[in-house]
Amino acid sequence: MSKKLLLVMLLCLVIFTGCDQIESASRKPYEPVNPNSDLVNGTQLNTSMTEDIDWEKYDLLKPHIGNLTFYFLDLPGTPILVTFPYNSTIVINSGDGTDSSRIYNYVRNLGYRDVDYIFLSNYNSYRIGGAASVIRKGDINISYDRGGATNTKYFNEYISSVSNRKPIGVTTELEIDGVDITITPAREYLAPSSDEDFNTLLFQFDYGDFSFLHAGDCIDECEDIFDDKDFDADVLVAGKNGDCLGTTTFVLNRLNPKLIVFDNSVGEVCEDVEIRVKYLDINYKKLIPDKKFFITTDGTLY
């Protein structure tokens, strides 16, 4: 994997206030984009970050044919809407069920009528809480989950709503719109654990020279997984929001991400993890409620 900067656009905006910059140990903040530039009109995609852009006024957030885009939604648990180069869509996790109808509203606002797939990391409430609502409103065709069952309200609602369920017990590879997706169970070939964190799925997206890894709630078992498996991560969504045991120095050196996103799914980012990330001079972004953020790429580096 080339060490050059990837062609990726990072955007976050907040109602009433400006945008927090990506935090780094030594790198200068990115310059804001002129709202009158071609970028806002949707014709230029080779910038790094924008701020103070009105979601409704400009089409900056609209998907672009040929681009893979990850929209981090400003809901508890941080569901991610993924739009593919030729209009397929995925929702990664569904949040905790709080105002989950807004997920479908985002989908419609971006010009889509429904969602093709939902990926669930595990059955923690902040991952699966809104799944039933998203499936019903989004007319979802296929759901990928860790398999097995758990006796919770949210799981039972999910099972009653899903029509085409694909349990993942072993590493599974998919291809959607020219994007290669690898789904890896943390407990491959093992029985489910009573601790739902250990049952997590990891989702890797590879598009051209770009790679994106969502580590779910992967914690201390991650070191063995990353040591055994062939993972890449230009962008890493840290396991369990930067848990001390999951985002270790070994994991960071093994994956060598250009950007780490802490997704506010649960708790605060571990202080030791922030120290490790700063020491290794890795860009990182801590998402907080009411702020929107997205990453987009055409799969090339520059």
Secondary structure as the mmCIF struct_conf table of DSSP 4:
data_model
#
loop_
_struct_conf.conf_type_id
_struct_conf.id
_struct_conf.beg_label_comp_id
_struct_conf.beg_label_asym_id
_struct_conf.beg_label_seq_id
_struct_conf.end_label_comp_id
_struct_conf.end_label_asym_id
_struct_conf.end_label_seq_id
BEND BEND1 LYS A 4 LYS A 4
HELX_LH_PP_P HELX_LH_PP_P1 LEU A 5 LEU A 5
STRN STRN1 LEU A 6 LEU A 6
STRN STRN2 MET A 9 VAL A 14
BEND BEND2 ILE A 15 THR A 17
HELX_LH_PP_P HELX_LH_PP_P2 CYS A 19 ILE A 22
STRN STRN3 GLU A 23 GLU A 23
BEND BEND3 ALA A 25 SER A 26
HELX_LH_PP_P HELX_LH_PP_P3 ARG A 27 ASN A 34
TURN_TY1_P TURN_TY1_P1 PRO A 35 ASN A 36
BEND BEND4 SER A 37 SER A 37
TURN_TY1_P TURN_TY1_P2 ASP A 38 GLY A 42
STRN STRN4 MET A 49 THR A 50
BEND BEND5 ASP A 52 ASP A 52
TURN_TY1_P TURN_TY1_P3 TRP A 55 LYS A 57
TURN_TY1_P TURN_TY1_P4 LEU A 60 LEU A 61
BEND BEND6 LYS A 62 LYS A 62
TURN_TY1_P TURN_TY1_P5 ILE A 65 GLY A 66
STRN STRN5 LEU A 68 PHE A 72
BEND BEND7 ASP A 74 LEU A 75
TURN_TY1_P TURN_TY1_P6 PRO A 76 GLY A 77
STRN STRN6 ILE A 80 THR A 83
TURN_TY1_P TURN_TY1_P7 PRO A 85 TYR A 86
BEND BEND8 ASN A 87 ASN A 87
STRN STRN7 THR A 89 ILE A 92
TURN_TY1_P TURN_TY1_P8 GLY A 95 ASP A 96
BEND BEND9 GLY A 97 GLY A 97
TURN_TY1_P TURN_TY1_P9 THR A 98 SER A 100
HELX_RH_AL_P HELX_RH_AL_P1 SER A 101 ASN A 109
TURN_TY1_P TURN_TY1_P10 LEU A 110 GLY A 111
BEND BEND10 ARG A 113 ARG A 113
BEND BEND11 ASP A 116 ASP A 116
STRN STRN8 TYR A 117 PHE A 119
BEND BEND12 SER A 121 SER A 121
BEND BEND13 TYR A 123 TYR A 123
HELX_RH_AL_P HELX_RH_AL_P2 SER A 125 ILE A 128
TURN_TY1_P TURN_TY1_P11 GLY A 129 GLY A 130
HELX_RH_AL_P HELX_RH_AL_P3 ALA A 131 GLY A 138
TURN_TY1_P TURN_TY1_P12 ASP A 139 ASP A 139
BEND BEND14 ASN A 141 ASN A 141
STRN STRN9 ILE A 142 ASP A 145
BEND BEND15 GLY A 148 GLY A 148
HELX_RH_AL_P HELX_RH_AL_P4 LYS A 153 SER A 161
BEND BEND16 SER A 163 ASN A 164
STRN STRN10 ARG A 165 PRO A 167
BEND BEND17 VAL A 170 VAL A 170
STRN STRN11 THR A 172 ILE A 176
TURN_TY1_P TURN_TY1_P13 ASP A 177 GLY A 178
STRN STRN12 VAL A 179 PRO A 185
TURN_TY1_P TURN_TY1_P14 ALA A 186 TYR A 189
BEND BEND18 LEU A 190 LEU A 190
HELX_LH_PP_P HELX_LH_PP_P4 ALA A 191 SER A 193
BEND BEND19 SER A 194 ASP A 195
HELX_RH_3T_P HELX_RH_3T_P1 GLU A 196 ASN A 199
STRN STRN13 LEU A 201 TYR A 207
TURN_TY1_P TURN_TY1_P15 GLY A 208 ASP A 209
STRN STRN14 PHE A 210 HIS A 214
TURN_TY1_P TURN_TY1_P16 GLY A 216 ASP A 217
TURN_TY1_P TURN_TY1_P17 ASP A 220 GLU A 221
HELX_RH_AL_P HELX_RH_AL_P5 CYS A 222 ASP A 228
BEND BEND20 LYS A 229 LYS A 229
BEND BEND21 ASP A 234 ASP A 234
STRN STRN15 VAL A 235 VAL A 237
HELX_RH_3T_P HELX_RH_3T_P2 GLY A 239 ASN A 241
TURN_TY1_P TURN_TY1_P18 GLY A 242 GLY A 242
TURN_TY1_P TURN_TY1_P19 CYS A 244 GLY A 246
BEND BEND22 THR A 247 THR A 247
HELX_RH_AL_P HELX_RH_AL_P6 THR A 249 LEU A 255
BEND BEND23 LYS A 258 LYS A 258
STRN STRN16 LEU A 259 PHE A 262
BEND BEND24 SER A 265 GLY A 267
HELX_LH_PP_P HELX_LH_PP_P5 GLU A 268 CYS A 270
HELX_RH_AL_P HELX_RH_AL_P7 GLU A 271 TYR A 279
TURN_TY1_P TURN_TY1_P20 LEU A 280 ASP A 281
STRN STRN17 ASN A 283 LYS A 286
TURN_TY1_P TURN_TY1_P21 PRO A 289 ASP A 290
STRN STRN18 LYS A 291 THR A 297
BEND BEND25 GLY A 299 GLY A 299
STRN STRN19 LEU A 301 LEU A 301
#
